[in-house]
Structures are given as C-alpha cells and as structure tokens.
C-alpha cells in the first residue's frame, strides 16, 4: 500500500487514499452494497433494491437486474439514455455495484489499479449526488451563528453592566 502520495511510489502497491475513498463510498451507499444485485434475495426485480440499482440500466428505459456475466449494465441518471460508466458484472465475489473499469481508472472500479493515484471523479460524485448527498460546499451554520450570537451576548452583557453601574441604559 502506498501510504503517501508524495515521493517515490511503488508501482506494485495500491494508493491508500483511493482504497479508503472506495470503501467510504460503499459505506455511503454507492458501489459494493449500493447494489443488492448478486445477493441471494435478488436476481429478480421483486426483491430488495439497493440505492445504485435505481440507476442501473441495460438500455434506454430498460433497468438491469441480472447477475449474468454476459450482460452489460451501466450507470445512468436519465432513464438509460446516457451510459456514464459500466457496472461490474464479473461476479465471483466482486461487487455488482462497482464500476467495470476501463482505460481511465476510477475510485469505484471493482478492481484497483496498482501504482496509480486516483481521486474521486465525476461518476462517483454523480452517484453520491443521486443517492441523496448534497455535494455543494456549505459552511457549517453553527460557526457563523455562534460568532453572531457571541457578539450579541457580549453587547447585552456590556449594556447590563453599564446599567447596573449608572442605573440607566447607556451604550459605550
């Protein structure tokens, strides 16, 4: 495992950041268990469906719930019109919710690429977005509110102290 992205990288080792990102994505509901395809309970669209199964297509308007290794299933957010990336159909213990992989390695590929530093890409970010995560960077609301609240409290305390000293309301 390449533990750092600086300095010499062992071309036979996997990038720790990419591996951690892959596993965190799975915990958040994309890749891996994001698809229930392949579990004994599915195989038919009447069983439980994972979050990514809702975006799994084999054609325009055609959802794919098969575990066949000869099938092509892909990630689409427009009802199957656009293939964003293919899902893994390898089976044999690999995750059906992961990407198939291709010429450009992605974090959510079913099989990692040693010696390559991979960052979250557009497909992973899109998947996180469609399963419910807001990817817009929003400042923590507590920080600003805490600052404003603190300034108001200081002002009130200063006014009260002045009132108790002089017996009247006065601002400094």
N, C-alpha and C positions, 0 to 999 in steps of 0.2 A: 504494500500500500504506500503510495506517495503521500506523505503526511502534510507536505507543504507544497505550494505552487511556486516557490522561489528556489533558485539554484538548480542544480542538475536534477533531472527527473529520470527515474529508472523506467525505461520503455516497456518493461515487462510487468510493471505494477499498475494498479488502478488508482485513480485520483480520489482521495478521501472525500473531498468536497462534493464531487459528482455522486459518489456512492451514498453519502449522507443525504444529499438532496433527493435522490431516487427513493430512498426509504421514507423520508419525511413526506414526499408526495403521496406515497402509498398510504401512510397513516392519515393523510388529509383527504383521501378518497379517490385519488387518480392512480391508475396503474395498479398492478397487483390485485388487491381485494376490491378495487374500484369496479372490477368486473366480477360477476358471480358465474360467468361462463366457465365451464370446466368443473365446477363443483357438482357433486352428485345430485344436488337438488335442482339443477337447471338442465339445460340441454333442450328444453322447450320453453317458449316464452310465457308459460303459465307459472313458472317457478319464481323465486326471488330474483330481483334485478338489482345490480349494483349501479352506482351513480354513472359510471362511464358507459354502461350498457345502453343508456338512453341516447348515446351519441355514436353508436356502433352500427355501421351500415355496410351493405354489400353492393348497393346500387342506389340510384335516385329514388327515395321513398321506400327503400327496402331495408328493414332492420336485419341485422345478422346476429343470430343466437346460436350458431353452430360451433362445435369444437373440432370440426373436420380440418385436418392439416392441409387439405387441398383447397379450402375456402379462402377467399380474400375478404377480410373485414377491415374497415377503415374508420377513422375518427372524422366526424363531420358535424358541424353545428348548423347546417342549413338543410336538414332533411335528407342528406345523402347526395346533394348536388355537387359538393366540393369535397374531395379527398384531401384532408390536411396531412395525414400520415397513416400508414397501415398499422393495424393492430397485429401483435404477435399471434400466430396460430400454430406454433410449433408443438404445443402440448408437452408431454413427457415431464411434467413437474414445473414447467415455465409458466409465467403469469400471462393469461389471456388479455389482461388489462394493460399490459406494457406495449410499447411500440415495437414493430417488427425490426427496425434498424435499417440502415441504408448507407449511402455514401457519406452522409454527414451524421456523425454520432450525436445522439440526443440523450439527455439525462434519463429519460424514461424508457430507453431501449431495454428490451428483455435481456440482452446480453451485453455487458460492458465492453469498452474498448480500452485495453491497457495502453499506458503511455500518452494518453490524450486528456487534457484538462477540458471538461465540458461544463458549461454553465446552463442554467435554465433557459430554455428557448421559447419561441413563440407558441409552439404546440403545448408545452407544459403550462405556460401562463394562461393560454386559452382554456385548457382543461380545468385548471383551478378556478378560473372565472365562471365557467358554465356550471360547475358543481356547487357554486354559491359563495366563493371567496371574492371579496372586493379587493382588487389589485391596485386601486388608487391610493397613493401615499397620502394619508391624512394624519395631521399632527394629533398627538394624544390630547383629547379635550381637557383632561384633568390639569395639564400643565398651565395652560392659559387661564383657566378658571381659577386655579389655585393662586396664581400671581395676582389676578384682579381682585379675588376675594381677600387676599392678604393685604393688598394696598387699601381696600375699603376698610378692613378691620383696623389697620394702623390709623387711618384717618378718624374713625369713630373713637378709638381709644384716646387719640390726641385731643379731640374735641371734649370728651368727657373729663379728661384730666384738667383741661383749661376751665371747664365749667365748675368743677369742684374747687379749683383754686380761686376763681373770681366770682363764683356764684351766678355767672351769666354765660350764655353761649357766645363763644368767640373763636374764630379760626386764626391760626398763626400764619 
